[in-house]
Amino acid sequence: MSIFFIDSCSIDGENAYIAGDDVNHIKNVLRMREKDEVRLSAGNGLIYTAEIEEFLPDRIICKIIDCDGEKSELPTNIVLFQGLPKKDKMELIIQKAVELGVSKIVPVLMKRTIVKLEDHKKEQKKLERWRTISLTAAKQSGRAIVPEIADFVNFNEAVKMAETLEYNLIPYENEKGMDKARELIKEVHGKKSIGIFIGPEGGIAEEELELAMKIGVKPISLGNRILRTETAGLALVSVIAFEIDE
């Protein structure tokens, strides 16, 4: 059952109110009726099971009958610093990363980024589309929150953001040793926040790697195969999620 996201102010005691585009979707696409159950989240990490009580022209009135707690969220906030890829690869990355449990995705302009951002309106339109993809993926995968899609940043800004996180990893093709990689993955236990840096198609530049390592970002091998930018981050997020998921 998909989740519908509502504002925190839309919960009043045992009542909850659904508004916006979801009203039409629930009524005319899903063809739900009174007494049918829906799952709701107000972005507070809680998932509510509610029963539809009444359809109004601009909203749906529901009665909350249960609260599942935070079962759908990982115990650690994972931030994906994704080197901006070309074409529509970012859409796939966002969709799958949200399904896997990331909390935030930061599109990063790096030295080897092929895409050039020159039109502010186009940039904002692209961000709006990515945020819609995040919302849709969160609904489909039963997330209790909608992961944030941050504004574009350069690599230096991304590193400063990573300094506020408890633990950071950066897959690097020249980093050897799966035994070391396994040790690094074990270290994620108990961490409240984890950053993952992924380079664009051209990979991470040496000077970027050095800058990241200066603030404690740890390089990690993902094996003997070179993964594409749209694969590397999802692979590492999957491993971490498997390690920490409760």
N, C-alpha and C positions, 0 to 999 in steps of 0.2 A: 504494500500500500504506500503510495507516494505521500510525502509530507508537504503541507502547505504552510508557508511562512507568514506570520502576522506580526503587527506591531505589539510591543509590550503593553501599550495602553489599550489594546483590544481584548485584554483579559480582565474581567471584572468578577472576582470571586469565582463562582463555579461556571460562569458564562464566558464564552469567547465569541468574537465576531470576525468573520471573514469578509474582506472587501476587495475592490479592484478587479483585475482580470480573472482572478480565481473564481469569482462568482459565476461568470459565464461558463468557465471551464468545468466546474463542478456540476452545474445545472444542465448545460446543453451538450457538453462533450462526454463527460463521464455519466451523465443522466442519473445522478444520485438523487435520492428522495429523502423526505423526513424519516427519521429513525436510523438512517444509514450512518455508519461511523467514519470519521476522518481522523488523520493524525496531524497535529499542529505543533509548530515551534515558534516561539517569540524571540529566537536568537539568544536565549539565555542558557543554552545547553540542555534544556529540558524538553522532552517530547510528550505532548498531551494526546490522549485518546479522547475524542469528543463525539457526541451524537448530535446530528443535525435536528434542530427543533423547528426552525421556520425559515422560509425563503422570503426575503424582501427584495425590492427592485435593485437596491444598491449594496446589499450585504446579506450574509447568512448568519443566523443566530444559532450557536451551538451550546451544548451543555457538556462541560468537562466531566468525564467519568473515571479517568485514570491518568497517572503520570508515571512514565517509564524511567525517569531520571536521565543520566547521561550515558546510556549504554551504547549509543551510536558514535560517540566521539572517542578519539584516542586520548590517553592520559597525558600526552605531551603535545604542545603546539609545534607543528612542523612548518617552517617557512621555506618555500622553494624560490631561490634566486635564479631565475631562468634567463640565460643569455638569449636575446631576442632572435628567434629563427625567422627564416624567410617564408613567404607564402602563408598558408593557413595552418602551419604546424602548431602554432601556439594554441589554436582552438582545441586540437586533440590533446595537447599537454594539459590544458586547464581542465577539460572534461574528465580525463582519467585521474589526474592528481586529486581533484575534488572527491572522486569516487573512492580513492585510496585513503583519504583522511587528512590531507594537508589543511592547515589553518589559514594560510596566506600565500599568495603567489606574487612575486615581484618581477616585472619584466625589466631586464637589465641590458643597457647598451654597453657592449664590450669592444675591445680593440678589433676583434675579428668579426664583429657583427656586420653582415652584408646589408641588411635593411637600413635605410637612411630615413630619419624622421624630419620632415621639413614643413609639413602642413599641420598646424595645431588642431584645426577642426577635424581633419582626418584621424589624427591621433586620438582625440576625444571620442570620436565615433567608434574607433576600434576598441577602446577601453570599455565603452558602453556595451558593445557586443560581447566582449569577454566576460563582463560582469553578468550579463544575461545567461551566458553559458554556465557560469559558476552556479547561478541560482537554479537553473534547470537540472544540472548534475546533482546538486544538493537535494533537490526534491526527489529525483529518481533513486538516489542511493540511500535515502533515509537519514541524511545528516540532520543534526540538531541545530546547526548554524550554517550560514552561507559564507564560505571562505572569501576573504577579501582579495580583490585584484587591485594591487597598488598602482599608483601612477608610474610612468617610466622614470628610471633613475640611471645614472652612470655607475661604473664599477666602484669608484671611490665612495659614492653615496651608499651603495649596497654594502660595502665593507663596514661603514659606520653603523648601518642598521644591524649588521651581524654582531657587532661588538656588544649589543644589548642582549644577545641571546646567550644561553648557557653553554651550548655545544654546537660546533660547526664542522661540516665535512665538505670536501670538494673532490669528486672523482677526477683522477688524472691518469691518462693512458700510460705514462712512463713510471707510475708508481707500481712497484712489484711486491708480491707476497700476499697470498690469500690468508695466510695465518695472521698477518698483521691486520688485514681487513676484518677478519672475524673478531679480533680483539677490540678494534675500534667500534664495531657494531655492538659488542657487549657493553661498551661504556655508555651507551645511550640510556641504559636503565636508570631510572630515578631523575632524569633530566626533565626540567619543566618546559624547555624550549630548545629546538634544534633547527639549525639553518643548513640548507643544502645548496651549494653553488654548482650550476651547470653551464658550461660554455655553449656558444652558438655553433653553427656548422664547422667553423674553423678551429674550434677548441679554445681552451684557456691559453692566453699568452703567458710567457715566462714571467714577465714583470707583474702581471695580475696575480699569478700564483704566489709570487714572493710577497706581494702586498698582503694577500689574504693570510699567508702563513705568519706574518708579523703580528697579527692580532689573534693568533691561536687557531686559525682554521686548519684542520688536519686533512692532508691528501689521503685518498683511499683508492685502492684498485677495485675494479669491478670485474676482474678476470682477464683472460688472455685475448678476449675479443674486443674490438673497438666498437662501441655502441654509438648510434646516432644521437643527436641532441634530444630528439623526441622520445628516445628510449632510455637514456642514462638516468635521468631524474626519476622516472617512473619505476625503474628497476631498484634504485636505492630507497625510494620511499616505501616500496613494497617490502623490502627486507626489514627496514626499520619498523614498519607497522606490524609485521609478523612478530618481531622481537618484543614489542612493548604492548601490544593489544591485550587488554584484560578480558 
